[in-house]
Amino acid sequence: MSQSVDRRALLMAAGLMSTMPALADAGKPVGEETAAEGFDLAPFAKQAIDFAVIGVDHYHIMGMTAAIKRGGGRLKKFYATTPKQIADFRAQFGDIPLAKNEDEILHDKTIKLVCGAPIPDERAPLGIRVMKAGKDYLSDKPAITTLEQLADVRQAVKETKRKFAIMYSERLEVKAAIQAGYLVDQGAIGKVVQTVNLAGHRIGNVDAGGRPAWFWEKERFGGILTDIGSHQIEQFLYYTKSTTARVVASQTGNFNHPQHPSFEDFGDMVAVGNGGTGYIRVDWFTPDGLPTWGDGRLFLLGTEGYIELRKYVDIAGRPGGNHLFIVDKKGVRYIDCKNVALPFGPQFVSDIIHRTETAQNQDEALLTAELVLTAQKNATRPVIA
């Protein structure tokens, strides 16, 4: 017994001793800086394509449309099905012509790209129709809700040679995430060996009218890992530079919405790839007290340092979003990423013109979908003691 007590005392003492250097340095100032734009828009200034929008069921389409316009896209027309969707879209982008139907857009040979954000289970079939009409396609995530749809998309990409791109906006449209990519590419934290994503979302209300009916139906949105988990798996692949990967464990559950039995408000998964590992947790538990829709956090563990992103809010009190913290051999730095330019729109329009894959690699985009669909299919239920 005395040996056990002595051992506990020794471990406690060692633990206290290990904190002393940190406490001694607690007053050491953290370096602060503001990141430069980091992306040269000049080479893309004169490029242009005509594009259209089909499907405004999820308002991610607003950001997608804005990104293509920044890249040189000329919004020619759009197709939506409700007066509110039409009014809200025009409030954002002006008095854009409304197509009579989908076919009007698909048969317009001047349109090179279609952006779509219909109900999730309708996105892959729309993309296939778009590609078969000879156009490239940019979908909101999740672009694919079943493994059968994934097989159909891959076959259509092979047959048509068109692009089936997916807007993983939590990296592609987040300035701090872009800056983190620059730092990783520069070797600032060595080789990234693990990513950890904590991605809470708020259910809230949509214009005080609640969520649409399809939001609660798993067969429509594909499940929580398929839906919001796709953002995080894409980041895992990107930052670890993994070209092959698999999900080794996953679970999903419904803890707080019994009135919607097919809904999932929690999920997590562990992925391993040929570049590193990743842990991902997604949920719909963001409390109303948070001043934004979610506290997206990303941790990049490198062999020579680590990075933390507070993408949308810094609960320590810094205003706005796009906060990056980096710890390396030289010390601790905070980087405000508000001025970083977003490259996806210009790069993707250039890819359409030149048939390149700078903005997004087709195989990686679809591998992301495959991983979350497999994770969703194999997910177990959380064990609550």
C-alpha positions in Angstrom: 0.0 0.0 0.0 2.8 2.4 0.9 4.4 1.7 -2.4 1.2 2.6 -4.2 0.9 5.8 -2.2 4.5 6.8 -2.8 4.0 6.1 -6.5 1.0 8.3 -6.7 2.8 11.0 -4.8 5.8 10.7 -7.1 3.6 11.0 -10.2 1.7 14.0 -8.7 5.0 15.7 -8.0 6.3 15.0 -11.5 3.1 16.4 -12.9 3.4 19.6 -10.9 7.0 19.9 -11.8 6.2 19.6 -15.5 3.9 22.6 -15.3 6.5 24.9 -13.8 8.3 26.0 -17.0 4.9 26.8 -18.6 3.9 28.8 -15.6 7.2 30.6 -15.5 6.7 31.6 -19.2 3.0 32.4 -18.9 3.7 36.1 -19.2 5.8 35.8 -22.3 4.1 37.8 -25.1 2.6 36.0 -28.0 3.6 37.4 -31.4 0.8 38.9 -33.4 0.7 39.6 -37.1 -1.7 40.0 -40.0 -1.3 37.7 -43.0 -0.9 39.2 -46.4 -3.3 38.4 -49.2 -1.1 35.5 -50.3 -2.7 35.0 -53.7 -2.0 37.0 -56.8 -5.3 37.7 -58.7 -3.6 39.6 -61.5 -3.1 36.6 -63.8 -6.9 35.8 -63.7 -8.2 39.4 -64.2 -9.3 39.0 -67.9 -10.7 35.5 -67.8 -14.4 35.0 -68.2 -17.0 32.3 -68.7 -20.8 32.2 -68.7 -22.4 30.2 -65.9 -25.8 29.5 -64.5 -27.4 28.2 -61.2 -29.9 25.4 -60.8 -31.2 24.8 -57.3 -31.4 27.3 -54.5 -32.7 25.0 -51.7 -29.5 25.5 -49.6 -28.2 29.1 -49.4 -24.6 27.9 -49.7 -25.4 28.7 -53.3 -24.9 32.4 -52.5 -21.2 31.8 -51.5 -20.7 29.4 -54.5 -22.1 32.0 -56.9 -20.0 34.8 -55.4 -16.8 32.7 -55.7 -17.4 32.0 -59.4 -18.1 35.7 -60.1 -14.9 36.6 -58.3 -13.1 34.3 -60.7 -14.5 35.8 -63.8 -17.8 34.0 -64.1 -20.7 35.9 -65.8 -24.0 34.8 -64.2 -26.3 34.4 -67.2 -29.5 32.9 -65.7 -30.8 30.8 -62.8 -33.5 28.4 -62.1 -35.3 28.2 -58.7 -38.7 26.9 -57.7 -40.2 29.2 -55.0 -40.9 32.9 -54.9 -38.7 33.3 -51.8 -35.7 31.5 -53.4 -36.1 33.7 -56.5 -36.4 36.9 -54.5 -33.5 36.1 -52.1 -31.2 35.2 -55.0 -32.0 38.3 -56.9 -31.5 40.4 -53.8 -28.0 39.1 -53.6 -27.0 39.2 -57.3 -29.4 41.6 -59.1 -32.2 41.1 -61.6 -30.7 37.9 -63.1 -33.0 36.3 -65.8 -35.0 33.3 -64.4 -35.0 30.3 -66.7 -38.4 28.7 -67.4 -37.0 25.3 -66.5 -33.8 23.3 -66.1 -33.6 22.3 -69.8 -33.4 26.0 -70.8 -30.1 26.1 -69.0 -28.8 22.7 -70.1 -29.5 23.4 -73.8 -27.8 26.8 -73.7 -24.5 26.2 -75.4 -23.0 29.4 -74.2 -23.1 28.3 -70.6 -20.0 26.4 -69.6 -20.6 25.8 -65.9 -23.7 25.1 -63.7 -23.6 25.6 -60.0 -26.2 23.7 -58.0 -27.5 23.5 -54.4 -30.8 21.6 -54.6 -31.9 19.2 -51.9 -28.8 17.0 -51.3 -30.1 13.7 -52.7 -30.9 15.6 -56.0 -27.4 17.0 -56.5 -25.6 14.0 -58.0 -28.4 13.3 -60.6 -28.4 17.0 -61.5 -24.6 16.9 -62.0 -24.8 13.9 -64.2 -27.4 15.7 -66.4 -25.2 18.8 -66.5 -22.1 16.8 -67.6 -24.1 14.9 -70.2 -25.2 18.3 -71.6 -21.5 19.1 -72.1 -21.0 21.4 -69.1 -18.9 21.4 -65.9 -20.7 21.2 -62.6 -20.0 22.7 -59.2 -22.2 21.2 -56.4 -22.7 22.2 -52.8 -21.7 19.5 -50.3 -22.8 16.8 -49.8 -22.8 16.4 -53.6 -23.5 12.6 -53.3 -25.6 10.9 -50.8 -25.3 7.2 -51.6 -22.5 4.9 -52.9 -24.7 4.0 -55.9 -24.8 7.7 -56.8 -21.0 7.8 -56.4 -20.6 5.0 -58.9 -22.9 6.8 -61.4 -21.0 10.1 -61.0 -17.6 8.4 -61.6 -18.9 6.7 -64.7 -20.3 10.0 -66.0 -17.0 11.8 -65.3 -15.2 9.1 -67.3 -17.6 9.2 -70.2 -18.1 12.9 -70.5 -14.7 14.2 -69.5 -16.5 17.0 -67.7 -15.8 18.3 -64.1 -17.9 17.2 -61.1 -16.5 19.7 -58.5 -17.7 20.0 -54.9 -17.6 23.2 -52.9 -16.0 22.1 -49.6 -16.4 25.6 -48.3 -15.0 25.1 -44.8 -11.6 25.0 -46.4 -12.0 26.5 -49.9 -13.9 29.6 -48.6 -12.2 30.1 -45.2 -9.3 32.5 -45.2 -7.6 31.0 -42.1 -7.8 27.6 -43.8 -6.1 29.0 -46.9 -3.3 30.5 -44.8 -2.9 27.2 -42.9 -2.3 25.6 -46.3 0.4 28.1 -47.2 2.1 27.5 -43.8 2.0 23.7 -44.3 3.4 24.0 -47.8 6.2 26.1 -46.5 7.1 23.4 -43.9 6.3 25.8 -41.0 5.3 22.9 -38.7 7.2 20.1 -40.5 5.2 17.2 -41.8 1.5 17.1 -40.8 0.9 13.7 -39.2 -2.6 14.3 -37.8 -5.6 16.6 -38.2 -8.3 17.0 -35.6 -11.6 18.7 -36.6 -14.3 19.8 -34.2 -17.2 21.0 -36.2 -20.2 22.1 -34.2 -23.3 23.5 -36.0 -26.4 25.3 -34.7 -29.8 24.0 -35.8 -31.5 27.3 -34.9 -34.3 28.7 -37.1 -34.3 29.7 -40.8 -36.0 33.1 -40.8 -37.9 32.0 -37.8 -39.6 29.4 -39.9 -37.6 26.4 -38.8 -35.7 23.9 -41.0 -37.3 22.6 -44.1 -38.8 19.1 -43.9 -35.9 17.5 -45.9 -33.4 18.6 -43.3 -34.7 16.0 -40.9 -34.9 13.1 -43.4 -31.7 11.1 -43.5 -32.4 9.7 -46.9 -32.5 13.3 -48.3 -29.3 14.6 -46.7 -27.3 11.3 -46.4 -26.6 11.4 -42.7 -24.5 13.7 -40.6 -21.1 12.2 -41.6 -22.0 12.4 -45.3 -23.3 15.9 -44.9 -21.1 18.1 -42.7 -18.5 15.4 -42.2 -17.5 15.8 -45.9 -15.9 19.2 -45.1 -13.6 17.7 -42.5 -12.5 14.6 -44.4 -11.6 16.9 -47.3 -9.4 18.9 -44.9 -7.8 15.7 -43.6 -6.8 14.6 -47.1 -5.6 18.1 -48.1 -3.4 18.9 -45.1 -1.9 15.4 -44.7 -1.5 15.2 -48.5 -3.1 11.8 -48.4 -4.0 10.3 -51.8 -5.4 7.1 -50.4 -7.3 6.7 -47.2 -9.9 4.7 -45.3 -12.1 5.3 -42.3 -11.3 2.8 -39.5 -14.1 3.7 -37.0 -17.2 5.8 -37.1 -20.3 6.4 -35.0 -23.5 8.4 -35.3 -26.3 9.1 -32.9 -29.5 11.1 -32.1 -29.2 12.4 -28.6 -31.6 15.3 -28.5 -34.1 15.1 -31.3 -36.4 12.1 -30.6 -39.2 13.8 -32.6 -37.1 13.2 -35.7 -36.0 9.6 -35.3 -34.0 9.4 -38.6 -32.1 12.5 -37.8 -28.5 12.4 -36.5 -27.2 15.2 -34.3 -23.8 13.7 -33.4 -21.1 11.8 -35.3 -17.4 11.1 -35.3 -14.9 9.1 -37.3 -11.2 8.2 -37.4 -9.5 8.1 -40.8 -6.0 6.9 -41.8 -4.3 7.8 -45.0 -0.9 7.4 -46.7 0.0 10.9 -45.4 -1.4 10.9 -41.8 -4.4 10.3 -39.6 -7.5 12.3 -38.8 -10.1 12.6 -36.1 -13.4 14.3 -36.9 -16.3 15.2 -34.7 -19.5 16.8 -36.0 -22.6 17.8 -34.2 -25.7 20.0 -34.1 -25.2 21.2 -30.5 -23.9 24.8 -30.9 -25.7 26.8 -28.2 -27.7 29.9 -28.9 -25.2 31.9 -26.8 -22.5 31.6 -29.4 -22.5 34.7 -31.7 -22.2 32.7 -34.8 -23.5 29.4 -36.3 -20.6 27.3 -35.2 -17.2 27.2 -33.5 -15.3 25.4 -36.2 -11.9 24.3 -34.9 -9.0 22.6 -36.8 -5.8 21.4 -35.3 -2.9 20.4 -37.5 -0.2 18.4 -35.7 3.2 18.5 -37.4 6.5 17.0 -36.6 8.0 20.4 -35.8 5.0 22.4 -34.4 1.2 22.7 -34.6 -1.5 25.0 -35.8 -4.9 25.7 -34.4 -7.7 27.5 -36.4 -10.7 29.2 -34.8 -12.4 29.7 -38.1 -15.6 31.6 -37.2 -15.2 32.9 -33.7 -12.5 33.4 -31.1 -14.2 32.8 -27.7 -11.3 34.5 -26.0 -12.6 37.8 -27.4 -10.9 38.7 -30.7 -13.5 40.1 -33.1 -14.6 38.3 -36.2 -13.3 35.0 -37.6 -10.3 33.6 -39.4 -8.0 33.3 -36.4 -4.8 31.2 -36.7 -2.5 30.2 -33.9 0.9 28.6 -34.6 3.5 27.1 -32.2 6.9 26.1 -33.6 10.5 26.0 -32.6 10.7 29.8 -32.5 7.7 30.5 -30.3 4.0 31.2 -30.3 2.3 33.4 -32.9 -1.2 34.6 -33.6 -2.1 35.4 -37.2 -5.1 37.4 -38.2 -6.1 36.0 -41.6 -8.8 38.5 -42.5 -6.9 39.9 -45.5 -6.0 36.5 -47.1 -7.4 36.2 -50.7 -9.6 33.2 -51.6 -8.1 31.4 -54.7 -10.8 28.8 -55.5 -13.0 31.0 -57.8 -10.3 32.3 -60.0 -8.5 28.9 -60.1 -11.7 27.0 -60.9 -12.7 29.3 -63.7 -9.2 28.9 -65.1 -9.5 25.1 -64.8 -12.7 25.2 -66.8 -11.0 27.2 -69.5 -7.7 25.3 -69.6 -9.0 21.9 -68.5 -6.6 21.8 -65.6 -7.1 20.7 -61.9 -5.5 23.5 -59.9 -8.5 24.5 -57.8 -9.6 20.9 -57.1 -8.4 17.5 -58.0 -11.3 15.4 -59.3 -10.1 12.1 -57.7 -9.7 13.8 -54.3 -13.1 15.4 -54.4 -14.7 12.0 -55.1 -12.5 10.2 -52.6 -13.8 12.5 -50.0 -17.3 11.5 -50.9 -16.4 7.8 -50.8 -14.9 8.1 -47.4 -17.8 9.8 -45.7 -20.4 7.5 -47.5 -18.5 4.5 -46.3 -18.1 5.9 -42.8 -21.9 6.6 -42.7 -22.7 3.1 -43.9 -20.5 1.4 -41.3 -21.2 3.8 -38.4 -22.2 2.2 -35.1 -24.3 3.8 -32.3 -22.5 5.6 -29.4 -22.3 3.5 -26.3 -23.6 5.5 -23.3 -22.6 4.1 -20.0 
